[in-house]
Amino acid sequence: MKNTKFSIKKIKNISNDPKVVHTKGALLEKMGKMESAIELYKSAALDNYVKSQYTLGNIYESKKQFKEAEKWYSMAYKSGSEDAAFDLGNMYYKLDGYEYAIYWYEKIANLGYLQAQNNLGVCHFKMKDFVRCEKWLKTAADKNLGKACFNLGVLYTFLEKDDEAYEYYKKGSVLLDDDAKYNLAILNGKKKDNKSTVSLYKQLYKSGHMKGCFNLGMIMEINDNLEDAEKYYKKSADRDDVKSEYRLAYVYDRKEELGDAIYYYEKAIEKNHTLSKYRLANLYNRENEIEKAKTYYKMAAEDDITEAKNNLAGIYFEEKDYENAIKYYEDAIAVGCKSSLENLGDLYYQNQDIEKAISYYSRIPNNASCQIKLGNIYEDLNNIEEAISWYKKASENGDTRSSYRLGCIYESLGNTKNARKYFEMASSKNHMNARIHLGRIYFREGKLEESKMMFDTPANENNVYAQHMVGLIYDMFYKDYVNSKFWYEKARAQGCVESIYNLGQIYLKLNDDAEAEKYYKEGIKYGSKKCEYMLAGLYYKKSLDMYISLANEEYDNCEEIVEGFPNLNIDFDEVLIPPFKLQEEVIDEEEYVPIYILNIKESLDSMLEGLETEMIIDEEHDS
C-alpha cells in the first residue's frame, strides 16, 4: 500500500519535473512562442536541468545578449556540460575576446576535447603565441582532427616552413577536411601538378567548397573549356559567391545565352560587383537596348571604370548630346583613355571644329588611326608638309592608303623617286591604284617587264587604262599582236578610242586594210580626228595605188596625176596612250560609330583564389 501511495505522489508532481518542463518549452519554441518557451526553460534551468541551461545560452547568444548567454552557459558548464564551455569559448572568439575564449577552451581541452584543443591553438595564433599554438594544434592533429591539420598547415605556412605545411595539408586532406584539400590543391598547382590539383578541386566541387568550385571553373576557362567552366562556376554562384556569379555570367555572355548572362550579372551587381555592371552595359549596348546600357554604364562609371565612361560618352555622342559626351570623354581622358581622345577628336571634327579635332588627335601621335585622320585633314587644308609628315607616320604603322596618298602627293610634286617608293609600298599590299600609278612610272622609265606586271592585275579587274597599256606593251615592244589585240579589244569594249586607233594601226602593219578601215571608221564615230586622218591616209594610199596601176597602163593622164600626188609622211607605227584613269574606289558610306571599348583584358591566372591563410575554429561538438 505504501508503494502505491508513493507512485501516486510522483504522478501528481510530474508537471514540475524539469525534464517535462523543458520538453514543453521546446514545443512552444517550435510553435514560435519564444517568450513562453524561455520562461519554461528558465524554470527547468533553475531546477539545475542542464539541457535547459545550455539551451538558454544558445538562445541568448543568437539574440546577441552575450552577458545573459554567458550566465546560462556558465551554469550549464558547472552542471557538467563540456559543450557549454566550448560554445562559450566560441562566443568569445567571435567577439575577438581571445583571452576569455582561451579560459573556457582550456577547461575542456585539458580533458581531451579535440575541437577545443584546435580552437585553443587558433586563439594562441591570434595572440601570436606560436609555441602554444603549435602545441595544441599538434595535440589535436595527432588525434586525427582534420581541421587541426589544416590550421597547423596555416601556422607552418605563416612561419615559412613550407614542407611541414604541405605535410599537414596532405594529412588533413586524407582526413577529409575541405580547407586542407583546398590549400593542398593550391600548392600542387604551384608545383604544376595539374592532375592532382584538378582531382582535389573536383572533390571540393562535390562537397560544395566555394573557392574550390571557383578555381576549378577558372582552370577550365583558362583552357577555353567553357562548358565545364559553366558547370563549376554555377555551383558556387548558386551559393551566392559573387566572383563565380560574374565569371558564370561572362561565360553565358560569350555563348550568347543572354538571359542567363543577364540573370547572373544582376546577381553580382546586387553585391556591387563593378565589372558586372560594365559587361552588362556592353551586352545591352550590343543588343541596342540603349537606355539599359546607359543605366549600367553610369553605375560602372561611378565605380571609376574608365572604359564605361568612354562607352557612355559614345552613346551620348550618337544621340548628339554633345555636352554629356564631352563630359564623360574628358573624365576618361583624365585617366589616360586613348580611345576617348580619338572619339573626342571625331566629335569636334564632325562639328567642323577642325582646330580642336587636330588638338585631340595630336595627343596620341603614335595612334595609326589618328595619324591617318591628321594626314587627311592637312591634305584637305593643302598643308602638304604636315600631310606628308602624318601620312609617313601612318605608313610606317602599316597603313596602305597612307602609303598611296604619299605616292600621289610626291608624284604631283614631281618627286618621282619618292612617289615610286610609296607606290611600291602600297602595291606590295595589293593597292590597285598604286599598281596603276607604278605601272605608268615604270613605263615612262622604260621598265616594261615591271610595268606590265603592275598593269596585269588592274587590267584583269577591268581597268580600261591598264588594259590598253598591257595591249600597248605587247604591241610595241614584244610585237605580240595576238595578245596586244586581245587587250586592246578589252579596252575597246569600254569605249577606249585610243585602243580602237591602235587596233587599226596593227591591221595596217599586217596589211589588212579592210580591218584597219573598220576600226578607223569606228573611231570616227567617237569623234577621233586621228582615226579620220588615218582613214583619209588609207584612202589616199588606195587612190595612189589605183592611179599608179593605171599609169603603168599609160591610161589617160594618170602618170601626170601620180607625179602630182604629194608625198604624205604618215606614221603607220604611231600608237596612242589614253588619258590616265584609276580604278574607281568603292567607299562604303557607313554611319559613323565612335570607338566602344567592349572588353577589358583580365589576367585569369591572377584571378585564381589563393591559399587560405586564416585559421578556422571548429564549431562542431566533440562526438
C-alpha positions in Angstrom: 0.0 0.0 0.0 2.9 2.3 0.9 4.5 1.9 -2.6 1.2 2.7 -4.2 0.9 6.0 -2.3 4.5 6.9 -3.3 3.7 6.3 -7.1 0.6 8.4 -6.9 2.5 11.3 -5.4 5.1 11.1 -8.2 2.3 11.3 -10.8 0.9 14.4 -9.1 4.2 16.1 -9.2 5.0 15.2 -12.9 4.2 18.7 -14.2 7.1 20.1 -12.1 9.6 17.6 -13.5 12.3 19.9 -15.1 12.7 17.4 -18.0 9.0 17.7 -18.8 9.1 21.5 -18.4 12.0 21.6 -20.8 10.0 19.4 -23.3 7.1 21.8 -23.0 9.4 24.7 -23.6 10.9 23.1 -26.7 7.3 22.5 -28.1 6.5 26.2 -27.6 9.7 27.2 -29.2 8.8 25.1 -32.3 5.4 26.8 -32.3 7.2 30.2 -32.4 6.2 31.2 -28.9 9.7 32.1 -27.8 9.0 34.2 -24.7 6.8 31.5 -23.2 9.4 28.9 -24.1 12.1 30.9 -22.4 10.1 31.1 -19.2 9.7 27.3 -19.1 13.4 26.8 -19.9 14.3 29.2 -17.1 12.1 27.3 -14.7 13.8 24.0 -15.6 17.2 25.6 -15.6 16.8 26.9 -12.1 16.0 23.3 -11.1 19.5 22.5 -12.3 18.3 20.9 -15.6 21.5 21.2 -17.6 19.8 20.9 -21.0 17.6 24.0 -20.3 20.6 25.9 -19.0 22.5 25.1 -22.2 19.5 25.9 -24.4 19.2 29.3 -22.8 22.8 30.0 -23.5 22.2 29.3 -27.2 19.1 31.4 -27.3 20.7 34.5 -25.7 23.8 34.2 -27.9 21.6 34.1 -31.0 19.9 37.3 -29.7 23.3 38.8 -29.2 22.6 39.2 -25.5 26.0 37.9 -24.6 26.1 38.7 -20.9 22.9 36.6 -20.4 24.3 33.9 -22.7 27.4 33.7 -20.6 25.4 33.4 -17.4 23.5 30.3 -18.6 26.4 28.7 -20.4 28.5 29.0 -17.2 25.6 27.4 -15.2 25.4 24.6 -17.7 29.2 24.0 -17.5 29.0 23.8 -13.7 26.2 21.3 -14.2 28.6 19.1 -16.2 28.2 20.3 -19.9 31.5 20.5 -21.6 29.7 21.7 -24.8 28.6 24.8 -22.9 32.3 25.7 -22.1 33.1 25.0 -25.8 30.3 27.3 -27.1 31.2 30.0 -24.6 34.8 29.9 -25.9 33.4 30.2 -29.5 31.2 33.1 -28.5 34.2 35.0 -27.1 36.3 34.1 -30.1 33.8 35.6 -32.4 33.7 38.7 -30.3 37.6 38.9 -30.5 37.8 38.2 -26.8 40.6 35.7 -27.3 41.8 35.7 -23.6 38.3 34.8 -22.4 38.0 32.2 -25.2 41.3 30.6 -24.1 40.0 30.5 -20.5 36.9 28.5 -21.5 38.6 26.3 -24.1 41.4 25.3 -21.6 38.8 24.0 -19.2 37.8 21.2 -21.6 40.9 21.0 -23.8 42.8 19.5 -20.9 40.1 16.9 -20.6 40.7 15.8 -24.2 38.0 17.8 -26.1 39.6 17.7 -29.5 37.7 20.7 -31.0 38.5 22.8 -28.0 42.2 21.9 -28.4 42.0 23.0 -32.1 40.2 26.3 -31.2 42.7 26.9 -28.3 45.5 26.6 -30.9 43.7 29.1 -33.1 43.3 31.6 -30.2 47.0 31.4 -29.4 47.8 32.1 -33.1 45.6 35.2 -32.9 47.6 36.2 -29.8 50.8 35.5 -31.7 51.9 32.8 -29.2 53.1 30.4 -31.9 54.6 27.9 -29.4 51.4 27.2 -27.6 49.5 27.4 -30.9 51.7 24.6 -32.3 51.4 22.6 -29.1 47.6 22.5 -29.1 47.1 22.1 -32.8 49.6 19.2 -32.8 47.8 17.6 -29.9 44.5 17.6 -31.9 46.1 16.8 -35.2 47.9 13.8 -33.8 44.4 12.5 -32.8 43.4 12.9 -36.5 41.3 16.0 -36.2 41.3 17.3 -39.9 40.6 20.9 -39.0 43.6 21.0 -36.7 45.8 19.6 -39.5 44.6 22.5 -41.7 45.3 25.1 -39.0 48.7 23.6 -38.4 49.4 23.9 -42.1 48.4 27.6 -41.9 50.8 28.1 -39.0 53.7 26.5 -40.8 52.8 28.5 -44.0 52.9 31.6 -41.9 56.3 30.6 -40.4 57.5 29.7 -43.9 58.0 26.1 -43.0 56.6 25.0 -46.4 57.5 21.3 -46.2 55.8 20.9 -42.8 52.8 22.9 -44.0 52.4 20.7 -47.1 52.5 17.5 -45.0 49.8 18.7 -42.7 47.6 19.9 -45.5 48.1 16.5 -47.0 47.1 14.7 -43.8 44.1 17.0 -43.4 43.1 16.1 -46.9 43.2 12.4 -46.1 41.0 13.1 -43.1 38.5 14.8 -45.5 38.9 18.3 -44.3 37.8 20.5 -47.3 40.0 23.5 -46.3 43.1 21.3 -46.1 42.2 19.9 -49.5 41.8 23.4 -50.9 45.3 24.5 -49.7 46.8 21.3 -50.9 45.3 21.9 -54.3 46.8 25.4 -54.4 50.2 24.1 -53.5 50.0 21.3 -56.1 49.0 23.9 -58.7 52.1 25.9 -57.9 54.1 22.7 -58.4 52.4 22.3 -61.8 50.9 19.0 -60.6 47.8 19.8 -62.6 46.3 16.3 -62.4 46.4 16.2 -58.6 45.2 19.9 -58.4 42.1 19.2 -60.6 41.4 16.0 -58.7 41.3 17.8 -55.4 39.2 20.6 -56.8 36.7 18.1 -58.2 36.4 16.6 -54.7 35.7 20.1 -53.4 33.2 20.6 -56.1 31.2 17.6 -54.9 31.2 19.0 -51.3 30.3 22.5 -52.5 33.5 24.3 -51.4 33.0 27.7 -53.0 36.7 28.7 -53.6 37.4 25.2 -54.9 34.5 25.4 -57.3 35.6 28.9 -58.4 39.2 27.9 -59.0 38.2 24.8 -60.9 35.9 26.9 -63.1 38.8 29.3 -63.7 41.1 26.5 -64.7 38.5 25.3 -67.2 38.0 28.8 -68.5 41.8 29.4 -68.9 41.8 26.2 -71.0 38.9 27.5 -73.1 36.6 24.8 -71.8 33.6 27.0 -71.3 31.2 24.1 -70.9 32.9 22.7 -67.8 33.7 26.2 -66.5 30.0 26.9 -66.6 29.3 23.7 -64.6 31.8 24.5 -61.8 31.0 28.2 -61.6 27.3 27.5 -61.3 27.6 25.5 -58.1 29.4 28.3 -56.2 27.4 31.0 -58.0 24.2 29.5 -56.8 25.6 29.7 -53.3 26.0 33.5 -53.7 29.7 33.6 -54.5 30.0 37.0 -56.3 33.1 36.2 -58.3 31.5 32.9 -59.5 28.3 34.8 -60.5 30.4 37.2 -62.5 32.5 34.6 -64.3 29.4 32.5 -65.0 27.6 35.5 -66.4 30.5 36.2 -68.7 30.6 32.6 -69.9 26.9 32.8 -70.8 27.6 36.2 -72.4 30.2 34.7 -74.7 28.0 31.8 -75.5 25.2 34.3 -76.4 22.9 32.8 -73.8 21.9 36.3 -72.9 19.0 35.5 -70.5 21.3 33.6 -68.2 24.1 36.1 -68.6 21.8 38.9 -67.5 20.5 36.9 -64.5 23.9 36.3 -63.1 25.3 39.7 -63.9 22.4 41.2 -62.0 23.0 38.9 -59.0 26.6 40.0 -58.9 25.6 43.7 -59.3 23.3 43.3 -56.3 26.6 42.7 -54.4 28.1 45.8 -56.1 30.4 43.9 -58.4 31.8 46.6 -60.7 32.9 44.6 -63.8 29.4 43.0 -63.9 27.9 46.5 -64.3 30.3 47.2 -67.2 29.8 43.9 -69.0 26.0 44.0 -68.6 26.1 47.5 -70.1 28.1 46.2 -73.0 25.6 43.4 -73.5 22.7 45.8 -73.6 24.6 48.1 -75.9 25.2 45.3 -78.4 21.5 44.4 -78.2 20.7 48.0 -78.9 18.8 48.4 -75.6 20.4 51.8 -75.2 18.6 53.1 -72.1 19.5 50.0 -70.1 23.1 50.2 -71.4 23.2 53.8 -70.2 22.0 52.8 -66.8 24.7 50.3 -66.2 27.5 52.3 -67.8 26.6 55.1 -65.4 26.8 52.7 -62.5 30.2 51.4 -63.7 31.4 54.9 -64.4 30.6 55.9 -60.8 32.9 53.0 -59.8 35.6 54.7 -61.9 35.6 52.2 -64.8 37.3 54.3 -67.5 36.0 52.1 -70.3 32.5 52.6 -69.1 32.9 56.4 -69.1 34.2 56.2 -72.8 31.2 54.0 -73.8 28.7 56.1 -72.0 30.1 59.2 -73.8 29.8 57.2 -77.1 26.1 56.7 -76.6 25.7 60.4 -75.8 27.8 61.2 -79.0 25.5 59.1 -81.1 22.5 60.8 -79.5 24.1 64.2 -80.4 24.0 65.0 -76.7 27.5 66.6 -77.1 27.6 68.2 -73.7 27.4 64.9 -71.8 29.5 63.2 -74.4 32.3 65.7 -73.9 32.0 65.5 -70.1 32.4 61.7 -70.0 35.1 61.7 -72.6 37.1 64.3 -70.7 36.6 62.2 -67.5 38.1 59.1 -69.3 40.9 61.2 -70.9 41.9 62.4 -67.5 42.9 58.9 -66.5 44.6 58.1 -69.8 41.9 56.6 -72.1 43.4 57.0 -75.6 40.2 55.8 -77.3 38.4 58.8 -75.7 41.0 61.2 -77.1 40.3 59.9 -80.6 36.5 59.9 -80.1 36.5 63.4 -78.8 38.6 64.4 -81.9 36.0 62.8 -84.1 33.2 64.7 -82.2 34.9 68.0 -82.9 35.7 67.1 -86.5 32.1 66.2 -87.2 31.1 69.6 -85.7 33.6 71.4 -88.0 35.8 72.4 -85.2 38.9 71.4 -87.0 41.4 73.0 -84.7 40.1 71.1 -81.6 39.9 67.9 -83.6 43.6 68.3 -84.5 44.5 69.1 -80.9 42.9 65.8 -79.7 44.3 63.6 -82.5 47.7 65.1 -81.9 47.7 64.0 -78.3 48.0 60.4 -79.4 50.7 60.8 -82.1 51.5 57.1 -82.3 48.0 56.0 -82.9 47.7 54.9 -86.6 44.1 55.9 -86.9 44.7 59.4 -85.7 47.8 59.7 -87.9 45.6 58.9 -90.9 42.9 61.4 -89.9 45.5 64.1 -89.4 47.0 63.4 -92.8 43.6 63.7 -94.4 42.8 66.9 -92.6 46.1 68.6 -93.5 45.8 67.4 -97.1 42.3 68.9 -97.3 43.8 72.1 -95.9 46.5 71.9 -98.5 49.1 71.9 -95.8 51.2 69.4 -97.8 54.2 69.4 -95.4 52.1 68.4 -92.4 50.1 65.9 -94.5 53.3 64.2 -95.6 54.5 64.1 -92.0 51.4 62.4 -90.7 50.9 60.1 -93.7 54.5 58.9 -93.2 53.8 58.0 -89.6 50.7 56.1 -90.6 52.6 54.4 -93.5 55.3 53.3 -91.1 52.5 51.8 -88.9 51.4 49.8 -91.9 48.5 51.8 -93.4 48.3 51.1 -97.1 46.2 54.1 -98.1 48.6 56.5 -96.4 51.5 55.0 -98.5 49.3 55.5 -101.5 48.5 59.1 -100.7 52.2 59.8 -100.2 52.9 58.4 -103.6 50.2 60.7 -105.1 51.5 63.8 -103.3 55.1 63.2 -104.3 54.0 62.5 -107.9 52.1 65.7 -108.0 55.3 67.5 -106.7 57.4 65.9 -109.5 59.3 63.8 -107.0 59.3 60.5 -108.9 61.8 58.8 -106.7 59.7 59.2 -103.5 56.4 58.6 -105.5 57.8 55.3 -106.7 58.9 54.3 -103.2 55.5 54.8 -101.6 53.5 53.4 -104.6 55.7 50.3 -104.3 54.9 50.0 -100.6 51.2 50.3 -101.3 51.2 47.9 -104.3 53.0 45.3 -102.2 49.8 45.2 -100.2 47.7 44.9 -103.4 46.5 48.5 -103.6 45.1 48.6 -107.1 45.5 52.2 -107.9 49.1 52.2 -106.6 49.8 49.5 -109.2 48.3 51.7 -112.0 50.5 54.6 -110.9 53.5 52.4 -110.6 52.9 50.8 -114.0 52.9 54.3 -115.6 56.1 55.3 -113.8 57.9 52.1 -114.9 56.6 52.5 -118.4 58.0 56.0 -118.6 61.3 54.7 -117.3 61.4 52.0 -119.9 61.0 49.2 -117.4 58.5 47.4 -119.5 58.5 44.0 -117.7 57.9 45.7 -114.4 55.3 48.0 -116.0 53.4 45.1 -117.4 53.5 43.2 -114.1 51.9 46.2 -112.4 49.2 46.7 -115.1 48.3 43.0 -115.3 46.2 42.9 -112.0 44.1 46.1 -112.6 43.7 45.0 -116.3 42.1 41.8 -115.1 40.0 43.9 -112.8 38.6 45.7 -115.9 40.6 49.0 -115.6 40.5 50.4 -119.1 43.8 52.3 -118.8 45.6 49.2 -117.6 44.1 47.0 -120.3 45.2 49.5 -123.0 48.7 49.7 -121.6 49.1 45.9 -121.4 48.0 45.8 -125.1 50.4 48.6 -125.9 53.4 46.8 -124.3 52.6 43.6 -126.3 52.1 45.7 -129.4 55.2 47.9 -129.5 57.8 46.1 -127.5 57.0 42.4 -127.8 55.4 42.6 -131.3 53.0 40.0 -130.0 49.9 41.1 -132.0 47.7 38.3 -130.8 48.0 39.4 -127.1 48.0 43.1 -127.9 44.8 42.7 -129.9 43.2 40.7 -127.0 43.8 43.6 -124.5 43.0 46.4 -126.9 39.7 44.7 -127.6 39.0 44.6 -123.9 39.6 48.3 -123.6 37.7 48.9 -126.9 34.7 47.2 -125.3 34.7 50.0 -122.8 34.9 52.7 -125.4 38.6 53.4 -125.4 39.1 55.3 -128.7 42.9 55.0 -128.3 42.6 51.2 -128.3 40.4 51.4 -131.4 43.0 53.6 -133.1 45.9 51.2 -132.2 43.9 48.2 -133.5 43.6 50.0 -136.8 47.3 50.6 -136.8 48.0 46.9 -136.1 45.9 45.8 -139.0 47.7 48.3 -141.3 51.0 46.7 -140.2 49.5 43.3 -141.0 48.5 44.7 -144.5 44.8 44.1 -143.7 43.5 47.4 -144.9 39.9 46.3 -144.7 40.1 45.6 -141.0 42.1 48.8 -140.4 39.4 50.7 -142.2 36.7 49.2 -140.0 38.4 50.3 -136.8 39.2 53.8 -138.1 35.5 54.3 -139.1 34.6 53.1 -135.5 37.0 55.7 -134.1 35.4 58.4 -136.2 32.1 57.7 -134.5 33.8 58.6 -131.2 35.0 61.9 -132.8 38.6 60.8 -133.2 40.4 63.1 -135.7 43.4 60.7 -135.6 41.2 57.9 -136.9 39.7 60.3 -139.5 43.2 61.3 -140.6 44.4 57.7 -140.8 41.3 56.7 -142.7 42.0 59.5 -145.2 45.5 58.3 -145.5 44.3 54.8 -146.1 42.0 56.1 -148.9 44.9 58.2 -150.2 47.1 55.2 -150.4 44.3 53.2 -152.1 43.8 56.0 -154.7 47.5 56.4 -155.3 47.8 52.6 -155.9 45.0 52.7 -158.4 46.5 55.7 -160.3 49.9 54.0 -160.3 48.3 50.9 -161.8 46.5 53.0 -164.5 49.7 55.0 -165.2 51.6 51.8 -165.8 48.9 51.1 -168.5 49.5 54.7 -169.8 45.9 55.4 -169.2 44.9 59.0 -169.9 46.8 61.5 -167.7 47.3 59.1 -164.8 51.1 59.4 -165.0 50.8 63.1 -164.6 48.4 62.7 -161.7 50.8 60.3 -159.9 53.6 62.8 -160.3 51.4 65.5 -158.8 50.4 63.4 -155.7 52.1 64.9 -152.6 54.4 62.7 -150.6 52.3 62.1 -147.3 54.5 61.4 -144.3 52.1 59.1 -142.4 53.5 57.2 -139.3 51.9 53.8 -139.6 53.7 52.7 -136.4 52.2 55.5 -134.2 50.3 54.4 -131.2 48.2 56.4 -128.8 48.0 56.4 -125.0 44.7 57.2 -123.4 44.2 59.6 -120.5 45.3 58.3 -117.2 42.4 56.5 -115.4 42.4 54.9 -112.0 40.2 52.2 -110.7 37.1 53.6 -109.1 37.3 53.0 -105.4 34.1 51.8 -103.7 33.8 53.6 -100.4 31.2 52.3 -98.1 29.3 55.3 -96.6 28.8 53.6 -93.3 27.2 55.6 -90.5 29.9 56.8 -88.1 30.2 54.9 -84.9 32.5 56.0 -82.1 35.0 53.6 -80.6 33.4 51.5 -77.9 35.7 49.5 -75.6 33.8 46.2 -75.4 36.4 44.3 -73.4 38.7 44.8 -70.5 41.6 42.4 -70.6 41.7 40.3 -67.4 44.6 38.2 -66.2 42.7 35.0 -65.5 45.8 33.4 -63.7 45.9 36.2 -61.3 42.2 35.9 -60.5 42.6 32.4 -59.1 41.8 32.3 -55.3 45.0 31.8 -53.3 45.9 30.0 -50.1 43.6 30.2 -47.1 45.8 31.9 -44.6 43.2 32.4 -41.8 42.8 29.7 -39.2 39.3 28.3 -38.7 37.8 27.4 -35.4 35.7 24.2 -35.2 32.1 24.7 -34.2 31.1 21.1 -34.1 31.0 19.5 -30.7 33.2 16.6 -29.7 31.5 13.4 -30.7 
